[in-house]
């Protein structure tokens, strides 16, 4: 028995893969403990679909991580197979050789991570190295492939991933971030080229890059993780399990088609949703949480949805991903039951989440730039005749009424202003939080820059104050949260909010009674949504980075 083999397969503490720092928020290393959660989910699904069989005792199953970084998935799969195949291949060296040459495959996303992955799996950065525990490879890549690729440029963008040529068209000394898995029109041919023409993977598992830092990160960088998901599905594995940001549930720049395809795909049999990304990836500032899903090619059906937050017991139920009348995934299981009660009262319809047009609050909410002014607009400090008051980022100013050509019907009415960004409280994945920045009254003769959305118009101050009280209610803001993927608060996030009669001051107690919410539903709302204190909360909150 090889001493190298026994050292590799023996549990070691500390595990170096729990200690390494992430490359960036785009390329996040998966902690071993979390990768094992995903593998446990896979094993349970395999057993359920294969008469109780143990996937780790099957020497014919082929696994690939097509965007491997630390190699943690491949390492943990190898370890499980080494135990599960002990009876079928008693000799340890022979068993490990079979696993590494016939069952476990990877594609490195960069040169550095390919070396790291091989070191994790083979105990050597080169598969043919002196210290490698695999002896049957003909190349230093082994079954963890990497070669530098270049982007395909057209009109300043990559035709495959959309990366900017200005930033990433650079010399060989710098990483191109042209990922092999998505830079091809024929992924089946690409896999055949890398690993052989008869290669059919049973399991695709991993943690793809989330977006490219091509000069717009944090402001306008577009997500790319959906490209990896779509490409993986084209290979038609038996099982697909990936960890990705959760913002696709209800938003994300350029993700409308992806969201629709995911929510209408009944082969997605489980979603494990983590409200706070830091619970999975410590130290990573990824807003909106993360999730991993399991796609089961041969066993369509409803989805098991599990929601996790901190050390609280998870909320678990089985339900459709896309509810009738909705165009997003309702993230909270408890929130779904509350929403159904609200819609049933307002529409008399219990089978759909769609509010009647006459009851839709979002019809009162303006689009971006309600008066045509950018976030950066700064009005004059001194008011002159014919000027209107401007609520702007950082305070107030004045501008000539004659310069305003958009939203003119709102100028002389009462309205409510609300920030287009949620409160800037650092970690926005903590609960309870306010969901909205603090709304405030807009008097006749006032307008706003893009920093705020405008809600109205209203005939009187009394009506506007009624709306203000309604937005302060926790239930109202929970309904907003159910359609809100990020800190950006656009008109669309009010889709599930019904209108009320604007003749009174609204309280949560009024709304709880109107919709006959249970004690447990009320407790859930008050756990998720923080009270809004108009006396201490500020309305001067900057607009978001538009990073959807």
N, C-alpha and C positions, 0 to 999 in steps of 0.2 A: 504494500500500500504506500502510495507516495506521501511523503511528509508535507509537500506543498498542497496536496489535495486536502488532507486532514486539517491543515491550518486554515485553508480557505473556507471550508464548510463548518468549522467550529465557531460557535457564537463568541463574539469578542465585545468587550466593553472597555472604553467607550467605542462606539461605532463612528468612524471618521465621517460618514455621510450625514450624521446628525450635527456636525460641527461646521461644515463648509458654508461660506457666505454665498448668497445668491449673486449671479452675474448682474442682474437688473430686475426691474419689475416685469420686463418682457419675457425673460427666460429664467423661470423660478425653479430651483431644485426642490424635488419632492422629498419630504422627510420619510425615512423608512417606515415609521409607524403608520403613516397615512397610506403609503403604497400598499401596505399589508391589509389595510381596510378594504381597499379596492380589490385586492386579490381574494380576500374572503368573500366579498360579494360575488365575484366571478365564480368561485368554487361552489357557492350555494346555487347559483343559477345553472351551472353545469350539471350538478347532481339532480336538480329538479327536472331538467330536460333530458336526462340520460339515465333514468331509472336508478337514481341514487349513486351513480358512478363517481369515483374520485378522480378529478381531472389530473391530479399530481401523480397518479399511478398509471397514466396512459402514456406510453412511450412514443405514440404516433402524433401527439398534439404539437402543433407548431405555433410559437409565440413570436410577435415582433413588437418592439417599441420603435416606431419610425421617426422619433424625434428625441432620441435618448440624450441625456445630459450627464448626470452622475452615474448612470447605469443601475440605479437602485431597483427599478422594476425587473430588469434582467437578472440582477443578482439574487433578489428574493425569489423569483421564479425558479432559478437554478437550485437554490437551497431547498425549496419545497419539492421539486422533482427528485432531488438527490435522496430525500427521505421516502417519498412515495414510490419510487421505482426500486427500492432496495430488494424486494422479493423477486422482481422480474429480471433485474440485472444485479446479482449479488456482489460482484467485484466492484469496489468503489471507483477505481481508476477507469475501468471500462464504462461504468455508469456515468461518470462525469464527462468522459469523452463523448459518449452518445448524446447527452443533454446539450453540450456546448456546440457540437458540430451538426446535430440533426434537429434540435428543437428550439433553440433560443437565438434570436436574430435582432439586430438593431441597426438604425441609421443615425449617425451622429449629426448634430445640427451645426457644429463648428469643429474645427480641428482640435481645439483644446478639450471640448467635451467628449470627443471621440476617444482621446487618449485616457481621459478620466473614466469613461465607461468601460474601456477594455481593462483598465487597472482594477476596477471594481469586480469585473466578471472573471477575467483570466488571471488576475494577480500580476499582470504585466501590461504596460502600455502598448506592447506589440504582441499579437497573438502567437508569433513564432519565437518570442523572446526566451531567454534561458530560464526565466522564472515563471513562464506561463504554465498553468496547470492543464492546458489543452495541447495535445501533441499531434493532432491530425490536420492542422491547417497548412495550406500551401502559401498563404500570404500573411503579411503582418496585420492586415485588417481583421482576419478571421471572419466571423459573422457579424461584426460591427463595422459597417462600411462608412467611410467618409472620403469624399474628394471635393475640392473647392469647385463650386459652380458660379457662373456669372448670371446676372439678371438679363432679361430680354427687354431692351428699352424701346419704347415707342411714345413719342410726344412727352418725353420727360418722366415717364412712369414705367415700371415693370409691368408687362402684360399679364404676368401670373399673380403677383402679390401686391401690386400697386405701390411698391416702394419708390421713393423719389430718386431720380438719377443724379440730381445735384449733390446729394449727400452720400449715396452708396456706390456710385461709379468711381471707384478708387483703386489704388494700386494693390499688388498682390501682398504687400506687407500688412494690409488691414483686412479684417473679416468682411466678406460681402453680404452675409446673412441671406444668401440665396439658398433656401432650404430645398434639398433634393426632392422631398416627398411631394411638394406642391408645385415645383417648377417643371411640370411636364403635362402634356395633353393626354398622355396614355400611361396611367399609373401601373397598369398591368404589365405593359412592356418595360417600364422602368424597373419594376421588381424582378422581372425575368432577367433583365440585363445585370442586375446586382447579385441575385442569388440563384438563378437557374430558371429555366422555362417552365418547369413543372411545379413551381412553388405556389402553394395555396395555404394561406395562414388561417388557422382556426381562431386565434385570438389576437386582436390588436389592442394594445394597452399603453397608456403613457400620459404625458403632460406636455402638450405642444406649446410653442411660443405664443404669446397672447397678442402682441402688436410689435411693430417695428419702430425702433427709435431712429427715425430718419430725419430728425431735425424738428419734428412736430410733437414729440412725446409730451404728454401732459396738457396739450392744447388742442391739437388737431390730428394726432396720430390715429390711424384707422386700425381696428382690430383685424387680426389675420387668423385667429384660432379656428374660426368657422371653416376656413379653407382646408385645414387639416381634417376636420370632422367629415366634410363632404368627400374629400379624397379617400379617406379610410373606408367610408361606406361603399365607394366604387369597387373596392377590392372584395367586397362581400364576404367578410370573415363570418364565422359562426357567432362570435361575440366581439363587441367593441366597447371598451371602457376608457373614457378620457376625463381628465379633470380640466375644467375651463372656467373662466369668469362667469358669474351668474347673471350678468347684466343683459344677456340675450333674452332672458325671461320676458322683459317688457320694453327694452330699448336697445341702444347700441347703434353706432353709426354704420349704415349700410347693411344692417342685419335683418331687415324686414323679411326678405325671402327665406333666409336661413331660419328665422324664428318660425315662420309658417311651416317650413318643411319638417322641422323638429316636432312641433306641436301636433302635427297631423300624422306623425309616424308612430304607429302602434307597436313597433318593435322596440321602442324605448320602454323597458320594463321596470326600471328603477332610476330615481334621481335622489341623490343624497346632497342636500342643500345646506351650506354652512353660511350663516348670516354674516359672520365676521371672518374675513380672510385670514386675519392674524391667528385665529384658532387652528388653522391648517398650516399656514406659512408664517411663522413668527418673524416679525420685523418687516414684513412686506406691506407697503402702503397701497393696497389694491382695494378701491372702494367698490361696494356693492356685493361683496362676498364671492364665494366660489362654489362650484358644485362638481360632482362627478356623476356620470350616467352610465348605465349598462344597456346596450343595444343587443337584442337577441334575435338573430336573423330568422330562426325557424319557429319561434313561439310568440307570435303577436298577442297583444292583450292590454288590459289596463296597466297603469304605472303605479308602482309603490313609491310614494313621496315621503321622504323623511327629512325633517328640518331640525338642524342642530344649532344651538347657541350656548357658548361657554360650557359650563358643567351642568346645565339644566337637562332633564330628561328629554329625549327627542320627541317631536310630534310626528306620528307615522300614520298614514292612511293609504288606501289604494283608490285611485280615481283617474278619470281621463285627464290628459295633459291640457286639452283645450276644451273649455266649457262652452256650451252653446251661448252665442251672443257675445263672447269675449274674443279679443284678438291678441291677448297676452296670456302668459302662464300666471295663475293666481298663486303667489308664492307661499302664503301662509294657509295651512289647512284650516285653522280656526277662522281666519279671515274670509275664507270661501263661504262658510256657513253663515257668517254675518252678512256678507254681501248678498247672498241669496235671499235672506230675510228682508233686507232693504229693498231690493228690486221687486220682490213679491208684493210688498205693501204699495210701492209706487206704481206698479204696472199691472198688478193682478196676475202676473205671469210667473210661474214657478219653474218653468223649464228653460228659461233663457236669462242671461245676465244683461241683456240690452234694455236700457231705460227708454221710455217713450220720448220722442223729440221734445215735447212740451215740458218734460221734467229734467232735461239735461243741463246741468250747471255749466258744463264746458262751453255752451253757447253764449254764456255771459263773459267768457274770458277771452282777452285779446290774443292775437298772435305775437310773435317777437316784434320788437320795435313798434309798439302800438301807435306812436306818433311819428315814426320814421327817423328817430334819432338813435345814433349808435351809443354803445356803452361809454365810449370815450368822450361823448359830447359834454361840454362845459358851458353853461349859460353865463351871462353877464352877472356881475355881483350887484349892480344897481338897476332897479326897475325904472323903466321909462314908459311913457304913455303908449298904450297899444301892446305892451308886453304881456305874456302869460308866465305864470310860475312854473318852473321845471323842477321836478324831483329827479335828481341825478345821482350818480355814484359819488358818495361822499358828502352829500348835502343838497343844497338848493341853488337855483340860479334863475335867470330870466332870459327870455328870447322873444322876438317880435311875433305876434299872432300871425302875421302875414306870411311868416316863413314856414308855417306848419300846413302841410297839404294832406297829411294822412291822419285819420282818426278825428277829423274836425267835428264830427257829430258828438263826440264825447267831451269836448272841451268845457262846455257850459253846463254840464250835468254833474250830479254827485256820482262818485265812483269809489272803488276800493283799489288801492295799490298793494301788490305783493311782490317780493323779490323773486327774480328768476332763478336765484340760487338758494339752496337750503342753507341753514346757519353754518358758518365756518368754524366748527368746533373741533377741528383736528381729526380724530378718528370717527368718521360718520357711520361706522358700523356698530356703534354702541347703542344700547336701548336702556330706558326709553329716550327718544329724542323728539324734537318738535315737528319734524317732517317739512314744515314751511318756515320761511323767515316771517317775521312779525308783520301782518298786514296793517294798513292804516288808511284812514279816510282821505279821499281826494276831493277837495272842494271845487265848486264851479270856478272856471278860470285857471285850472291847473292841468298840466300834462306831465309826462315822465319820459326819461330816456329808456333805452333797452334794458337798463338795470332792473326795471320793474315791468310786470304785466299789469294791465288795467282790467278791472272787473266792473261791468256796468253796461249801459248807463242806468241810473236810478232817478226817480222823480223827486225824491226828498232825502234829506239827511237821515230821517228815521229809517227809511228802507236801507240805506247804505250801512247804518249802524247795525241793523238786523243781520245783514250779510257778514259784517265784521264779527259779530258774536258767533255766527254759525261756523266761520272758519277757525274760530278759537276752540271749538268743540273737538274732543279727542276722536269721536267717531268719524266726523268729517275728515279729519286728517288721516285716519286709518284707511278710509276709502281712497284717499289720494295716494297713500303709500302702496296700495295694491296695484297701481298702474305706474309706479314711479321707480325707474331703474337706477337712478343716480341722483346727485345733488341738483341736477338741472330740473327746474319745475316749469315745464311748458304747458300749454293749454291742454295737451292730450292727457296729462296725468289726472285731470278732473273728470275723465270719462265715466267713472263709476259713482260720481257724486250727484245726487238728485237736488233739484231746487226745492225750496220751501216757501211758505208764505212770509213775505218780508214785512210783517206787521208787528213783530215782537222780538224780544231778546231771547235767543236760543241758548239752552244749556244741554249738557250731556244727559242729564236726568230726563229732560224732555224727549230727547232722541232715543234714549234707551227704552223709554216707555212706548213711544210711537212704534218702534220696530220690534217690541216684545223680546228684547235680548235677554238671554239667560245670565245667571250669576257668573258662570264660567266664561261666557263670551265677554261680559263686562270686565272681568279680571284680566282677560287676555288683552283687551284694548288698553287698559290702564297700565299693563306691563310694557307695552310697546310704545305708547304715545305719551309724551311728557305734557303736563299742563302748560298752557301758554299764559304768561303773565304780561299784560300790556304795560304794566308800570315799570318792569325791569328789562323786558326784552327790547331790543333796538330794531328799528326799521332800516338802518343804514348798513346793509350787508351787500358786499360786492357780488357782481354777476359771476356765474360759474365759468369754468374753462371751456365749456362747450366740448367736452371730451366724450360725448356719446358716440 
